[in-house]
Amino acid sequence: MKKNKFVLRPAVVTVMGHIDHGKTTLLSKIREQDLTRKEFGGITQHIGAYQIKHQGKQITFIDTPGHVAFSKMRARGTEVTDLVVLVVDATAGVMPQTRESLEHIKSAKVPLLVAINKMDLPQANPKKVKEQLQKEGIIVEELGGDVVCVEISAKTGKGINDLLDLILLMSEMEELKADPNGPLEAMIIESKLDSRRGPLATVLIKNGTLRIGDGIKAENFVGKVKAMFDENGIRVEIAGPSQPVEVLGFKELPKVGSLVRGMEGKPDLPAATESTKERKDIEILEKTERKLKIILKSDVWGTLEAIVGSLPQGIQVVSQEVGDINESDVLLAATTSAQILGFNVRIPSAVAKLASTERVKIKSYNIIYELLDDIKKQVSKPRVVEEILGEAEIIAEFEMKREKIAGCRGKEGRVAKNDKIHLKRGETILGDLRIKSMKKRKEDIAEARKGEEFGAVFTPSLDFKIGDVIIAYNPSFSDDYPRGLNQSDN
């Protein structure tokens, strides 16, 4: 039986703060100043976390996004972090996401270090920032409190070494320890679907050691470690406490925030996954839901969850998955009348072609707030409720003077020349058109009613077939339906 032997481990640090206050620039500058990284040619992989060496000691940074939509991820980040660096812009001061970050920090009860950034700018006012923080209950040492504060410039590198020195000092005071020989405890901090390698999960080790060949379980997701990589893409055989590694071996993508445990023996695969069941249930439910329907695809789970958590009311998420947009997504969208929204994912040409054929809308984004703003604009549009005026079936087709003419017979109500028209085949609306000319025998007519036969020339000239139906409708705006339903630009 192995004895518990706790040893000191590197600190796990999360950087938080308001958007545009310099978190990304700070992390980039820290990586740039890490001399050990240059032997690998710099960072080549994005795995959500990385380690640096300062004064011969390692520090682990969790690379958390800064947008407000990622509050859920940041909250999870504080569950595994030992120290939070709160970045505040010396020119802008305390902002909404600064307060939001402070709520997470206080809730997690983790040590805090304030980095006042952008001190290279002439309008920098660190005194004002410290006074604003005091109003939020954060009193820095200079004002008689116990919160360490350092003034930096992520752009020039000023104060970065002081910041790293303080991180090491605070981690030593906390006496952070773990047992490398103890039971495995780790957390999924990122996951993504690689087109070549399959599911990849970034695992941060909290206790124990992870090795190639180990069986692992993250909630309902199981796997066997086939390979592990660090943030430089370098293969590693073992990973110990506070070390982040990208793991290849899960059969399906585990969720961000899931706890990882070790498994004895060969892992048993579940007969059916939650995601598969949920997708089938959603497909059935969506046929009756009257909401703006969307299919979400993202490069990583963390982003996907953040987007879903920030959606406004009146949205029905038909499906949410990680990976590139595929043909199955298009067919599901066509079936459920949904649109596909992709974040940092590819749209293969074959998929784009199928979407065009199925008349499915696909939009791609690489900035999260643009995606959310687009959805909010759609939701805020007034509803277009269609009043059906009449229907006619196409019973013949012929050509005259190089124009394709549809021979029609009225089925219900009336169809008039000036009406807006849907062209429908089976249950699918192929497109919208207008009647360019309308004749009964050789006479021009303005409308036709149930049972009457007539010829029509459409504009634009869609490829209709015998058996198709034309539907005359009148769009009117209403707030009686959920916003986002049957939207039209007309």
C-alpha positions in Angstrom: 0.0 0.0 0.0 1.4 3.4 -1.0 1.9 5.9 1.7 0.7 9.5 1.3 3.6 11.7 0.6 2.6 15.3 0.1 5.1 17.5 -1.7 5.1 21.2 -2.8 3.5 21.8 -6.2 3.4 24.8 -8.6 0.8 27.4 -8.1 -2.2 27.4 -10.5 -3.0 31.0 -11.4 -6.1 32.4 -13.2 -6.0 35.8 -14.8 -9.3 37.7 -14.6 -10.6 41.2 -15.4 -12.7 43.3 -17.7 -12.5 42.9 -21.5 -9.8 45.0 -23.1 -8.0 45.6 -19.8 -5.0 43.6 -21.1 -5.3 40.0 -19.8 -4.3 38.4 -23.2 -1.4 40.9 -23.6 -0.2 40.1 -20.1 -0.3 36.3 -20.7 1.5 36.7 -24.0 4.2 38.9 -22.4 4.7 36.3 -19.6 5.1 33.5 -22.2 7.5 35.7 -24.2 9.7 36.3 -21.2 9.9 32.6 -20.4 13.3 31.6 -21.7 12.6 27.9 -21.6 9.9 28.3 -24.1 12.2 29.6 -26.8 13.8 26.1 -27.2 10.5 24.9 -28.6 10.0 27.9 -30.9 7.2 29.4 -28.8 3.7 28.2 -28.1 2.1 26.3 -31.0 -0.9 24.8 -29.3 -3.9 26.3 -27.5 -4.9 23.9 -24.8 -6.3 26.4 -22.3 -3.4 26.3 -19.8 0.4 26.3 -19.8 3.4 26.3 -17.5 6.3 28.8 -17.3 9.5 28.8 -15.3 10.5 31.8 -13.3 13.6 31.8 -11.0 13.8 28.1 -11.5 10.3 27.4 -10.3 7.2 26.6 -12.3 3.9 28.5 -12.4 0.8 27.2 -14.1 -1.5 29.7 -15.8 -5.1 29.0 -16.8 -5.8 30.9 -20.0 -9.4 31.9 -19.4 -11.3 34.1 -21.9 -12.3 37.6 -20.9 -15.7 38.2 -22.4 -18.7 38.5 -20.0 -20.2 35.4 -21.7 -17.4 33.3 -20.2 -18.5 34.0 -16.6 -19.4 30.3 -16.2 -16.0 29.2 -17.3 -14.3 31.7 -15.0 -16.3 30.5 -12.1 -15.1 27.0 -12.9 -11.6 28.3 -13.2 -11.6 29.5 -9.6 -12.5 26.0 -8.5 -9.0 24.8 -9.5 -7.0 27.9 -9.1 -4.7 28.7 -6.1 -4.3 32.4 -6.9 -6.1 35.0 -9.0 -4.4 37.9 -10.7 -7.1 40.6 -11.2 -6.0 42.9 -14.1 -7.4 46.4 -14.0 -6.8 49.1 -16.6 -5.0 52.1 -15.1 -6.9 54.4 -17.4 -10.4 52.9 -17.3 -10.6 51.7 -13.7 -13.1 49.2 -12.2 -15.6 48.0 -14.8 -18.6 45.6 -14.9 -16.5 42.5 -15.5 -14.0 43.6 -12.8 -16.9 43.4 -10.3 -18.1 40.1 -11.8 -14.6 38.7 -11.4 -14.5 39.9 -7.8 -17.7 38.0 -7.1 -16.2 34.8 -8.3 -13.0 35.4 -6.4 -14.8 36.1 -3.1 -17.1 33.1 -3.7 -14.1 30.8 -4.3 -12.2 32.3 -1.3 -8.8 32.3 -3.1 -5.9 34.7 -2.6 -6.0 37.8 -4.8 -3.3 39.8 -6.4 -4.1 43.1 -8.3 -2.2 44.0 -11.4 -2.8 47.6 -12.5 -2.0 47.5 -16.2 -1.3 50.1 -18.9 1.0 52.1 -16.7 2.9 53.1 -19.9 0.0 55.4 -20.9 0.2 59.1 -19.9 -3.4 59.1 -18.6 -2.7 56.2 -16.2 -4.2 56.8 -12.7 -3.4 54.0 -10.3 -4.5 56.0 -7.3 -8.0 56.2 -8.7 -8.1 52.5 -9.4 -7.1 51.7 -5.8 -9.8 54.0 -4.5 -12.4 52.3 -6.7 -11.3 48.9 -5.5 -11.6 50.0 -1.9 -15.3 50.8 -2.6 -15.6 47.2 -3.8 -14.1 45.9 -0.5 -10.6 45.3 -1.9 -8.1 47.3 0.1 -4.6 47.3 -1.1 -1.6 47.3 1.2 -0.8 50.9 0.4 -4.1 51.9 1.9 -3.8 49.8 4.9 -5.3 46.6 3.6 -3.9 43.1 2.9 -4.3 42.9 -0.9 -1.0 42.9 -2.8 -0.9 45.3 -5.7 1.6 45.7 -8.5 1.7 48.3 -11.3 2.6 46.9 -14.7 2.7 47.4 -18.4 1.8 44.3 -20.3 2.9 46.1 -23.5 6.4 47.0 -22.5 7.0 44.3 -19.9 7.4 46.8 -17.0 6.6 45.2 -13.7 6.1 41.7 -15.1 9.0 40.2 -13.2 7.8 41.8 -10.0 4.4 40.2 -10.6 5.9 36.8 -11.1 8.0 37.3 -7.9 4.9 38.1 -6.0 3.1 35.0 -7.3 6.0 32.8 -6.2 6.1 34.5 -2.8 2.3 34.1 -2.3 2.4 30.4 -3.4 5.1 29.7 -0.9 3.1 31.3 1.9 0.1 29.1 0.9 2.3 26.0 1.1 0.6 24.3 -1.8 1.0 20.5 -1.7 -0.2 17.4 -3.4 0.5 13.7 -3.4 2.0 12.5 -6.7 1.4 8.9 -5.6 -2.2 9.4 -4.4 -5.5 8.9 -6.2 -5.9 10.8 -9.4 -7.9 14.0 -9.1 -8.0 16.3 -12.1 -10.4 18.7 -13.9 -11.3 19.2 -17.6 -10.6 22.8 -18.3 -11.0 22.6 -22.1 -12.2 20.1 -24.7 -12.4 20.1 -28.5 -12.9 17.8 -31.4 -9.8 17.5 -33.7 -10.6 16.5 -37.3 -7.7 14.1 -37.4 -7.2 12.9 -33.8 -10.8 13.0 -32.5 -11.8 14.1 -28.9 -9.1 16.1 -27.1 -9.4 17.2 -23.5 -7.1 19.5 -21.5 -6.7 18.0 -18.1 -5.3 19.9 -15.1 -3.9 17.5 -12.5 -4.8 18.4 -8.9 -3.5 15.3 -7.2 -1.9 12.0 -8.2 -0.2 11.3 -11.5 -1.6 10.6 -15.0 0.2 8.1 -17.2 -0.1 6.8 -20.7 -2.4 3.7 -20.6 -4.4 4.8 -17.6 -8.2 4.4 -17.6 -10.0 7.6 -16.8 -13.5 8.8 -16.2 -15.0 12.2 -16.3 -18.7 12.0 -15.1 -20.3 9.8 -17.7 -17.4 9.9 -20.2 -14.7 7.3 -20.0 -11.5 6.7 -21.9 -8.0 5.3 -21.9 -5.0 7.7 -22.2 -3.4 7.0 -25.6 -1.2 10.1 -25.7 -0.6 13.3 -23.8 0.8 16.7 -25.1 1.9 19.9 -23.4 1.2 23.4 -24.7 4.1 23.1 -27.1 2.7 20.0 -28.7 5.4 17.9 -27.2 4.5 14.4 -26.1 4.7 13.6 -22.4 4.6 10.2 -20.7 3.4 11.3 -17.2 1.8 14.4 -15.8 1.9 15.3 -12.1 0.2 17.9 -9.8 -0.5 21.3 -11.2 0.5 20.2 -14.7 -1.9 20.8 -17.7 -1.8 18.3 -20.5 -3.9 17.7 -23.6 -5.2 14.1 -23.4 -6.1 11.9 -26.3 -8.2 8.9 -25.4 -11.8 9.9 -24.5 -14.4 8.2 -26.7 -16.6 11.4 -26.6 -15.9 15.0 -25.5 -16.2 15.4 -21.7 -17.7 18.6 -20.5 -15.6 21.5 -19.2 -15.5 21.5 -15.4 -15.9 17.7 -15.1 -13.8 16.0 -12.4 -11.5 13.3 -13.7 -10.8 10.2 -11.7 -8.7 7.1 -12.4 -10.2 3.8 -13.3 -9.0 0.3 -12.6 -9.0 -2.1 -15.6 -10.4 -1.6 -19.0 -13.1 1.1 -19.1 -16.6 0.0 -20.2 -18.2 2.1 -22.8 -21.8 3.2 -22.3 -24.4 1.8 -24.6 -25.8 5.2 -25.5 -24.4 8.6 -24.7 -26.4 11.5 -23.2 -25.7 13.7 -26.2 -27.2 11.1 -28.6 -30.3 10.7 -26.6 -30.7 14.5 -26.0 -30.4 15.1 -29.8 -33.1 12.6 -30.7 -35.5 14.1 -28.0 -34.8 17.6 -29.2 -35.6 16.7 -32.8 -39.0 15.5 -31.7 -39.7 18.5 -29.5 -38.6 21.0 -32.0 -41.5 20.1 -34.4 -43.9 21.8 -32.0 -41.8 24.6 -30.5 -42.5 28.1 -31.8 -39.2 29.8 -31.2 -36.2 31.0 -33.2 -34.3 27.7 -33.7 -30.6 27.5 -33.9 -27.9 24.8 -34.2 -24.7 25.7 -32.5 -21.2 24.4 -33.5 -18.0 25.5 -31.8 -14.4 24.6 -31.7 -14.3 23.9 -28.0 -16.8 23.0 -25.3 -16.0 26.0 -23.0 -17.0 28.5 -25.7 -20.1 26.5 -26.6 -21.4 26.4 -23.0 -20.6 30.1 -22.6 -22.7 31.0 -25.8 -25.6 28.9 -24.7 -25.5 30.4 -21.2 -25.7 33.9 -22.7 -28.6 33.4 -25.2 -31.7 35.6 -24.8 -35.2 34.3 -24.2 -37.1 33.1 -27.3 -34.3 30.9 -28.5 -34.5 27.1 -29.0 -31.2 25.4 -29.3 -31.9 22.4 -31.5 -28.4 21.0 -31.1 -25.1 22.0 -29.6 -21.9 20.2 -30.5 -18.2 20.7 -30.9 -16.6 20.3 -34.3 -16.9 21.5 -37.9 -20.4 22.0 -39.5 -21.4 18.8 -41.3 -24.1 17.4 -43.5 -26.0 16.0 -40.6 -26.3 19.5 -39.1 -27.7 20.8 -42.4 -30.3 18.0 -42.6 -31.3 18.5 -39.0 -31.7 22.2 -39.7 -33.8 21.6 -42.7 -36.0 19.3 -40.7 -36.5 21.6 -37.8 -36.4 24.9 -39.7 -33.4 26.0 -37.8 -30.3 28.1 -38.8 -26.8 27.0 -38.1 -24.3 29.2 -36.2 -20.7 28.3 -36.1 -17.9 29.7 -33.9 -14.3 29.1 -35.0 -15.3 26.1 -37.1 -15.0 25.2 -40.8 -17.8 24.9 -43.4 -16.7 22.3 -46.0 -17.7 23.1 -49.5 -19.9 20.0 -49.8 -21.7 21.1 -46.7 -22.2 24.7 -48.0 -23.6 23.2 -51.3 -26.0 21.0 -49.4 -27.1 24.0 -47.3 -27.8 25.9 -50.4 -29.9 23.1 -51.8 -31.8 22.6 -48.6 -32.2 26.4 -48.2 -30.5 26.3 -44.7 -28.9 29.5 -43.4 -25.4 29.1 -42.1 -23.5 31.9 -40.3 -19.9 31.8 -39.1 -18.2 33.9 -36.4 -14.9 34.3 -34.7 -15.9 37.0 -32.1 -18.4 35.8 -29.5 -20.1 39.1 -29.0 -20.8 39.5 -32.7 -22.6 36.1 -32.6 -24.6 37.1 -29.6 -25.4 40.6 -31.0 -26.6 39.0 -34.2 -29.0 36.6 -32.3 -30.3 39.5 -30.2 -31.1 41.5 -33.3 -33.0 38.6 -34.8 -34.9 38.1 -31.6 -35.8 41.8 -31.5 -37.3 41.9 -35.0 -41.1 42.0 -35.1 -42.8 38.8 -36.1 -44.1 38.2 -39.6 -47.3 36.2 -39.3 -48.4 34.8 -42.7 -52.1 35.0 -43.6 -52.7 32.2 -46.2 -54.9 33.6 -49.0 -55.0 30.6 -51.3 -53.2 27.6 -52.8 -52.9 26.2 -56.3 -51.3 23.0 -57.6 -49.0 22.9 -60.6 -50.5 20.3 -62.9 -48.6 21.0 -66.2 -45.4 22.8 -67.4 -44.6 24.1 -70.9 -42.5 26.7 -72.6 -43.6 29.6 -74.8 -41.4 32.4 -76.1 -38.5 31.1 -74.0 -40.5 31.5 -70.8 -41.4 28.5 -68.6 -45.1 28.5 -67.9 -46.8 26.7 -65.0 -50.2 25.3 -65.6 -52.0 25.6 -62.3 -55.3 24.6 -60.7 -56.7 26.4 -57.6 -57.0 24.2 -54.5 -58.1 26.6 -51.8 -59.0 30.3 -51.5 -57.7 32.5 -54.3 -54.3 33.3 -55.9 -53.8 36.8 -57.2 -51.1 38.3 -59.5 -49.9 40.8 -56.9 -49.7 38.3 -54.0 -46.5 37.1 -52.4 -46.0 33.5 -53.3 -44.2 30.5 -51.7 -43.2 27.6 -54.0 -43.6 24.4 -52.0 -42.6 20.8 -52.7 -43.9 18.3 -50.2 -43.2 19.8 -46.8 -40.4 22.0 -48.0 -40.7 25.6 -49.2 -38.3 25.9 -52.1 -38.4 29.7 -52.4 -40.4 32.9 -52.7 -41.5 34.4 -55.9 -44.1 36.6 -57.6 -46.4 36.1 -60.6 -45.0 37.9 -63.6 -48.0 37.2 -65.8 -51.3 35.3 -65.2 -53.6 34.0 -68.0 -56.8 32.0 -68.3 -56.6 30.5 -71.8 -55.4 33.6 -73.7 -56.9 36.3 -71.5 -54.9 38.1 -68.8 -56.5 37.7 -65.4 -55.8 39.2 -62.0 -56.7 36.2 -59.8 -58.0 32.7 -59.9 -60.1 30.8 -57.3 -60.6 27.2 -56.2 -61.2 24.9 -59.1 -60.1 27.3 -61.8 -57.2 26.5 -64.1 -54.7 29.2 -65.2 -51.1 29.6 -66.6 -48.5 31.6 -64.6 -45.0 32.9 -65.3 -42.9 33.3 -62.2 -40.2 35.7 -61.2 -37.5 34.7 -60.4 -37.7 31.7 -62.6 -37.5 28.8 -60.1 -37.2 25.2 -61.2 -40.7 24.1 -60.4 -42.1 20.6 -61.1 -45.6 19.0 -61.6 -47.1 18.4 -58.2 -45.5 21.5 -56.6 -47.9 23.9 -54.9 -47.9 27.7 -54.9 -49.1 29.4 -51.7 -50.4 33.0 -51.8 -49.9 34.8 -48.5 -50.0 38.2 -46.9 -47.3 38.9 -44.3 -48.3 41.1 -41.3 -46.3 42.1 -38.3 -47.4 40.9 -34.8 -46.1 40.5 -31.3 -48.4 37.6 -30.6 -45.7 35.0 -31.3 -42.3 34.4 -29.8 -39.7 36.7 -31.3 -37.6 35.1 -33.9 -40.4 32.9 -35.4 -40.9 33.0 -39.2 -38.7 36.0 -39.6 -38.6 37.7 -43.0 -36.7 40.6 -44.5 -39.7 41.5 -46.6 
